[in-house]
């Protein structure tokens, strides 16, 4: 698994676990899920992967 995908999945998992502890957490998880599904449906690279590359200082070219 590429490191940017591992980063994205870990971050989404932590946010979803953290959402359990707040009253408005279900809305946060629903918004993240909708964004994830839209990015998968469009076939574009996820925003979290691009943020990971940006923090690492890598070019954001499509490596697929």
DRENPA-3360 file (N, C-alpha, C; in nm, 2 decimals, always signed):
BEGIN
1 = XXXXXXXX = +0.09/-0.12/+0.00/+0.00/+0.00/+0.00/+0.09/+0.12/+0.00 ~ +0.06/+0.22/-0.09/+0.14/+0.34/-0.09/+0.13/+0.42/+0.04 ~ +0.24/+0.49/+0.07/+0.23/+0.57/+0.20/+0.12/+0.67/+0.21 ~ +0.09/+0.73/+0.09/-0.02/+0.84/+0.10/-0.15/+0.77/+0.12 ~ -0.17/+0.65/+0.07/-0.30/+0.58/+0.09/-0.31/+0.54/+0.24 ~ -0.20/+0.49/+0.29/-0.20/+0.45/+0.44/-0.23/+0.57/+0.52 ~ -0.17/+0.69/+0.49/-0.19/+0.81/+0.56/-0.34/+0.85/+0.56 ~ -0.40/+0.84/+0.44/-0.54/+0.88/+0.42/-0.63/+0.79/+0.50;
9 = XXXXXXXX = -0.61/+0.66/+0.49/-0.69/+0.56/+0.57/-0.68/+0.58/+0.72 ~ -0.56/+0.60/+0.76/-0.53/+0.62/+0.91/-0.60/+0.75/+0.96 ~ -0.59/+0.85/+0.88/-0.65/+0.98/+0.92/-0.80/+0.97/+0.92 ~ -0.86/+0.91/+0.82/-1.01/+0.89/+0.82/-1.05/+0.80/+0.93 ~ -0.98/+0.69/+0.96/-1.01/+0.61/+1.07/-1.01/+0.68/+1.21 ~ -0.90/+0.76/+1.23/-0.89/+0.83/+1.35/-1.01/+0.93/+1.37 ~ -1.04/+1.00/+1.26/-1.15/+1.10/+1.26/-1.28/+1.03/+1.30 ~ -1.30/+0.91/+1.23/-1.43/+0.84/+1.26/-1.43/+0.78/+1.40;
17 = XXXXXXXX = -1.32/+0.74/+1.46/-1.32/+0.70/+1.60/-1.34/+0.81/+1.69 ~ -1.28/+0.93/+1.66/-1.30/+1.05/+1.74/-1.44/+1.10/+1.73 ~ -1.51/+1.08/+1.62/-1.64/+1.13/+1.60/-1.74/+1.06/+1.69 ~ -1.71/+0.95/+1.74/-1.79/+0.87/+1.84/-1.81/+0.95/+1.97 ~ -1.71/+1.04/+2.00/-1.71/+1.10/+2.13/-1.78/+1.24/+2.13 ~ -1.82/+1.29/+2.01/-1.89/+1.42/+2.01/-2.03/+1.40/+1.96 ~ -2.12/+1.49/+1.99/-2.26/+1.47/+1.96/-2.29/+1.49/+1.81 ~ -2.21/+1.58/+1.74/-2.23/+1.60/+1.60/-2.13/+1.52/+1.51;
25 = XXXXXXXX = -2.08/+1.41/+1.57/-1.99/+1.32/+1.50/-2.04/+1.25/+1.38 ~ -2.17/+1.21/+1.39/-2.23/+1.14/+1.28/-2.24/+1.23/+1.15 ~ -2.25/+1.36/+1.17/-2.25/+1.45/+1.05/-2.11/+1.47/+0.99 ~ -2.01/+1.47/+1.08/-1.87/+1.47/+1.03/-1.84/+1.35/+0.95 ~ -1.88/+1.23/+1.00/-1.85/+1.11/+0.93/-1.93/+1.10/+0.80 ~ -2.05/+1.15/+0.80/-2.13/+1.15/+0.68/-2.07/+1.24/+0.57 ~ -2.02/+1.36/+0.61/-1.96/+1.45/+0.52/-1.83/+1.38/+0.46 ~ -1.75/+1.32/+0.55/-1.62/+1.26/+0.50/-1.66/+1.14/+0.40;
33 = XXXXXXXX = -1.76/+1.07/+0.44/-1.80/+0.96/+0.35/-1.85/+1.00/+0.22 ~ -1.92/+1.11/+0.22/-1.97/+1.17/+0.09/-1.86/+1.22/+0.00 ~ -1.76/+1.29/+0.07/-1.64/+1.33/-0.01/-1.56/+1.22/-0.06 ~ -1.55/+1.11/+0.02/-1.47/+0.99/-0.03/-1.54/+0.93/-0.15 ~ -1.68/+0.91/-0.14/-1.75/+0.85/-0.25/-1.75/+0.94/-0.38 ~ -1.76/+1.07/-0.36/-1.75/+1.16/-0.48/-1.61/+1.15/-0.55 ~ -1.51/+1.14/-0.47/-1.37/+1.13/-0.53/-1.36/+1.00/-0.59 ~ -1.41/+0.89/-0.54/-1.40/+0.76/-0.60/-1.49/+0.75/-0.73;
41 = XXXXXXXX = -1.60/+0.82/-0.73/-1.69/+0.82/-0.84/-1.63/+0.89/-0.96 ~ -1.57/+1.01/-0.92/-1.50/+1.09/-1.03/-1.37/+1.03/-1.08 ~ -1.32/+0.94/-1.01/-1.19/+0.88/-1.05/-1.07/+0.96/-1.03 ~ -1.08/+1.06/-0.94/-0.97/+1.15/-0.92/-0.90/+1.11/-0.79 ~ -0.78/+1.16/-0.77/-0.70/+1.13/-0.66/-0.76/+1.20/-0.54 ~ -0.75/+1.13/-0.42/-0.82/+1.19/-0.30/-0.74/+1.31/-0.25 ~ -0.81/+1.40/-0.19/-0.75/+1.52/-0.13/-0.65/+1.49/-0.03 ~ -0.67/+1.39/+0.05/-0.57/+1.36/+0.16/-0.44/+1.31/+0.10;
49 = XXXXXXXX = -0.45/+1.23/-0.01/-0.33/+1.19/-0.08/-0.25/+1.31/-0.13 ~ -0.32/+1.40/-0.19/-0.25/+1.52/-0.24/-0.19/+1.61/-0.12 ~ -0.26/+1.61/-0.01/-0.21/+1.68/+0.10/-0.08/+1.61/+0.16 ~ -0.08/+1.48/+0.16/+0.03/+1.41/+0.20/+0.15/+1.44/+0.11 ~ +0.13/+1.44/-0.02/+0.24/+1.47/-0.12/+0.29/+1.61/-0.10 ~ +0.20/+1.70/-0.07/+0.23/+1.84/-0.05/+0.32/+1.86/+0.07 ~ +0.28/+1.79/+0.18/+0.37/+1.80/+0.30/+0.50/+1.73/+0.28 ~ +0.51/+1.62/+0.20/+0.63/+1.56/+0.18/+0.72/+1.63/+0.07;
57 = XXXXXXXX = +0.66/+1.73/+0.00/+0.74/+1.80/-0.09/+0.75/+1.74/-0.23 ~ +0.66/+1.64/-0.26/+0.66/+1.57/-0.38/+0.58/+1.64/-0.49 ~ +0.60/+1.62/-0.61/+0.52/+1.67/-0.72/+0.38/+1.60/-0.71 ~ +0.28/+1.67/-0.76/+0.15/+1.61/-0.75/+0.10/+1.55/-0.88 ~ +0.19/+1.51/-0.96/+0.15/+1.45/-1.09/+0.08/+1.32/-1.07 ~ +0.00/+1.28/-1.16/-0.07/+1.15/-1.15/+0.02/+1.04/-1.18 ~ +0.05/+0.95/-1.08/+0.14/+0.84/-1.09/+0.07/+0.71/-1.11 ~ -0.06/+0.71/-1.15/-0.13/+0.59/-1.16/-0.11/+0.53/-1.29;
% end
